[in-house]
Amino acid sequence: MRVLVAALMGGIVMFLWGAIAHMALGLGNPGIHQPVNEDVVLSTLHQGLGTEPGVYILPSIDPAKMGDKATIAAYSTKSQASPYAWVVYMPQGEDLSNMTRQLPRQWASDTLAALALAFVMALGPFGLIKRMYIALAFAVFAWLSELVPYWTWYRFPAQMTMAALVEQIVGWLLAGAVMAWWLGRRRKTF
């Protein structure tokens, strides 16, 4: 039960930190720019991408043709001469100002991540400082395993990747401090 309470507390702290980091500090914005002519781009998406939602990488190559030297050579030439884009595409559109689905998902994600952290923090008789090191290690692990590969392979902007590191470290140290405190409390015996 102590681990579950710690996870709930950590999830709440991380969720609140995320709101502050994105809404007040702008840590979710580095590397994201407004298009020069958004209407021109939007008007061509259906024609160029079709009706299948998903992630599109431009220029694109069929993975089944990766063994064909002529296809690879043509792709190499095209990719050197063309702009690059990584597009999350929803052809049907959505009210992006309505966050009623995203907010509960984010809180659940933060809480499940906090549950994993609380479980590890509770594995041994660690003190507050060691539990904080565990939280720091989890933050760096999350960043290295998820965000750095997006920078490496999908060319996410370096400033976005570094802002995410700050967000992860600060958030998990704050959540980790609350969780470490809770898990380290002495149980009263009667």
C-alpha positions in Angstrom: 0.0 0.0 0.0 2.9 2.3 0.7 4.2 1.9 -2.8 0.7 2.7 -4.3 0.4 5.8 -2.2 3.9 6.9 -3.2 3.0 6.3 -6.9 -0.1 8.3 -6.6 1.8 11.2 -4.9 4.6 11.0 -7.5 2.1 10.8 -10.4 0.4 14.0 -9.2 3.6 15.8 -8.6 4.9 14.8 -12.1 1.6 15.8 -13.7 1.6 19.2 -12.0 5.3 19.7 -12.9 4.5 18.9 -16.6 1.8 21.5 -16.6 4.2 24.1 -15.2 7.0 23.0 -17.5 4.8 23.3 -20.6 2.4 26.1 -19.8 4.5 28.5 -17.7 8.1 27.6 -18.7 7.6 26.6 -22.3 9.8 23.5 -22.1 7.6 21.8 -24.6 8.2 24.4 -27.3 11.9 24.5 -28.1 12.5 23.5 -31.6 8.9 23.8 -32.6 8.2 26.5 -35.2 5.2 27.9 -37.0 5.0 27.3 -40.7 5.7 30.2 -43.0 2.4 29.5 -44.9 0.4 27.0 -42.9 -2.6 27.0 -45.3 -0.4 26.0 -48.3 1.0 23.0 -46.3 -2.4 22.0 -44.9 -4.0 22.2 -48.4 -1.6 19.6 -49.8 -1.6 17.0 -47.0 -4.6 15.0 -48.2 -3.3 15.0 -51.7 0.2 14.0 -50.7 -0.5 11.7 -47.7 -3.9 10.2 -48.4 -6.4 9.1 -45.8 -4.3 6.8 -43.6 -3.5 8.3 -40.2 0.0 7.7 -38.8 3.6 8.9 -39.0 5.1 9.9 -42.3 8.8 10.5 -43.0 9.6 12.5 -46.0 11.4 11.8 -48.2 10.3 8.2 -47.8 11.6 4.8 -48.9 9.7 1.5 -48.9 11.5 -0.7 -46.2 10.9 -3.8 -48.5 13.2 -2.2 -51.1 16.1 -1.4 -48.7 18.1 -4.3 -50.3 17.9 -2.8 -53.8 21.1 -0.8 -54.5 19.4 1.3 -57.2 16.5 2.2 -54.9 19.0 3.2 -52.1 21.1 5.3 -54.5 18.0 7.1 -55.8 16.8 7.6 -52.2 20.2 8.9 -51.1 20.2 11.5 -54.0 16.6 12.5 -53.3 17.1 12.9 -49.5 20.2 15.1 -50.0 18.3 17.4 -52.4 14.9 17.5 -50.5 13.6 18.9 -47.3 13.1 16.4 -44.5 9.8 16.1 -42.5 8.6 13.8 -39.8 4.8 14.3 -39.8 2.2 12.9 -37.3 -0.8 12.9 -39.6 -4.5 12.8 -38.7 -6.4 13.3 -41.9 -9.8 13.6 -40.1 -8.7 16.6 -38.0 -9.3 17.1 -34.3 -10.0 19.9 -31.9 -6.5 20.4 -30.7 -7.6 22.9 -28.1 -9.7 20.2 -26.3 -7.4 18.3 -24.0 -10.1 16.2 -22.3 -8.5 12.9 -23.6 -4.9 13.9 -23.4 -4.9 15.1 -19.7 -6.2 11.8 -18.2 -3.8 9.9 -20.4 -0.9 12.0 -19.2 -1.8 11.7 -15.6 -2.2 7.9 -16.0 1.2 7.7 -17.7 2.9 9.8 -15.0 1.3 7.6 -12.3 2.3 4.3 -13.9 5.8 5.6 -14.4 5.8 6.7 -10.7 4.6 3.2 -9.7 7.6 1.7 -11.4 9.9 4.2 -9.7 8.2 3.6 -6.3 8.6 -0.1 -6.7 12.3 0.2 -7.2 12.7 2.8 -4.4 11.0 0.4 -2.0 13.1 -2.6 -2.9 15.7 -1.9 -0.2 16.2 0.1 3.0 17.4 3.1 1.1 17.6 6.6 2.6 16.3 9.7 1.1 19.4 10.6 -0.8 19.8 7.1 -2.4 16.1 7.2 -3.4 16.7 10.6 -5.0 19.6 9.0 -7.0 17.3 6.3 -8.1 14.8 9.0 -9.3 17.6 10.8 -11.1 18.7 7.5 -12.8 15.1 6.8 -13.9 14.9 10.3 -15.4 18.1 10.0 -17.3 17.2 6.4 -18.4 13.8 7.6 -19.8 15.5 10.5 -21.7 18.3 8.3 -23.1 16.0 5.5 -24.1 13.2 7.5 -25.7 14.1 11.0 -26.5 17.7 10.7 -27.6 16.8 8.1 -30.2 14.2 10.5 -31.7 16.9 13.1 -31.9 19.3 10.5 -33.4 17.1 8.8 -35.9 14.2 11.2 -36.6 16.2 14.5 -36.4 14.2 16.0 -33.6 15.8 19.4 -32.8 18.6 19.3 -30.2 17.0 22.2 -28.3 13.8 20.1 -27.9 15.8 17.1 -26.8 17.7 19.1 -24.2 14.5 20.8 -22.9 13.1 17.3 -22.5 16.1 16.4 -20.4 15.5 19.3 -18.1 11.8 18.4 -17.9 12.6 14.8 -17.0 15.3 15.5 -14.5 13.5 18.3 -12.6 10.1 16.5 -12.7 11.4 13.1 -11.5 13.6 14.7 -8.8 10.5 16.6 -7.5 8.3 13.5 -7.7 11.1 11.4 -6.4 11.6 13.6 -3.4 7.9 13.3 -2.4 8.0 9.6 -3.0 11.3 9.1 -1.1 9.9 11.0 1.8 6.8 8.9 1.9 8.6 5.6 1.6 11.1 6.6 4.2 8.6 7.6 6.9 8.7 5.5 10.0 5.6 3.4 10.6 4.0 4.0 13.9 3.5 0.9 15.9 0.9 0.7 18.6 
